[in-house]
């Protein structure tokens, strides 16, 4: 059975689960990131890295407190954060 959890923030590109805590899940979306600390039951938006389009990302670190982000456009925000 599928249960809808969220529709905000645009189409999700990928979900990333933190290796050191499987309850921490990062949803990578076109306009930003959403973080769950309860295994995907609820998601909260993370602060924007910059105005632009997010291409990908990951979550990790011993405390699942590190997020890597890849931004694509506009050109002034292109890069890795």
C-alpha positions in Angstrom: 0.0 0.0 0.0 1.4 3.4 -1.0 0.8 6.4 1.4 1.3 9.9 0.1 3.6 11.9 2.4 4.3 15.2 0.7 3.7 17.2 -2.5 5.6 20.3 -1.8 8.9 21.4 -3.4 8.6 20.0 -6.9 9.2 16.6 -8.4 11.7 14.4 -6.4 14.8 13.3 -8.3 16.1 10.9 -5.7 15.9 9.8 -2.1 19.1 9.3 0.0 19.2 7.4 3.3 22.0 8.1 5.7 24.2 5.0 6.2 24.8 5.7 9.9 21.1 6.3 10.8 18.5 4.8 8.4 15.8 7.0 9.9 17.4 10.0 8.2 16.2 10.4 4.6 17.0 13.2 2.2 14.6 14.0 -0.7 16.5 15.8 -3.5 14.1 18.0 -5.4 14.3 20.5 -8.2 14.0 23.5 -5.9 15.7 22.2 -2.8 16.0 19.5 -0.2 13.6 18.0 2.3 14.9 16.0 5.3 13.1 13.3 7.3 14.4 12.1 10.6 11.6 9.5 11.1 12.2 7.2 8.2 10.1 9.1 5.7 7.0 9.7 7.8 7.4 13.4 7.6 9.7 15.8 5.7 10.9 19.3 6.4 12.5 21.7 4.0 16.2 22.6 4.4 17.4 26.1 3.9 18.0 26.8 0.3 21.7 26.7 -0.8 21.1 29.4 -3.4 18.3 30.4 -5.8 18.4 27.9 -8.6 17.9 24.3 -9.7 19.3 21.4 -7.6 20.7 18.5 -9.7 21.5 16.0 -6.9 22.8 15.5 -3.4 23.5 13.2 -0.6 23.4 13.0 3.3 26.0 11.5 5.5 28.5 11.9 8.3 28.6 10.2 11.7 25.6 12.2 12.9 23.9 12.4 9.5 24.5 16.1 9.6 26.3 16.7 6.3 24.5 17.4 3.1 26.3 17.6 -0.3 24.5 19.5 -3.0 24.9 19.9 -6.7 23.4 23.0 -8.3 22.9 23.5 -12.0 21.4 26.9 -12.9 21.6 29.9 -12.9 25.3 30.0 -13.9 26.3 32.1 -10.8 25.2 29.2 -8.5 26.5 26.3 -10.6 28.7 24.0 -8.5 29.0 21.8 -5.5 28.0 22.9 -2.0 
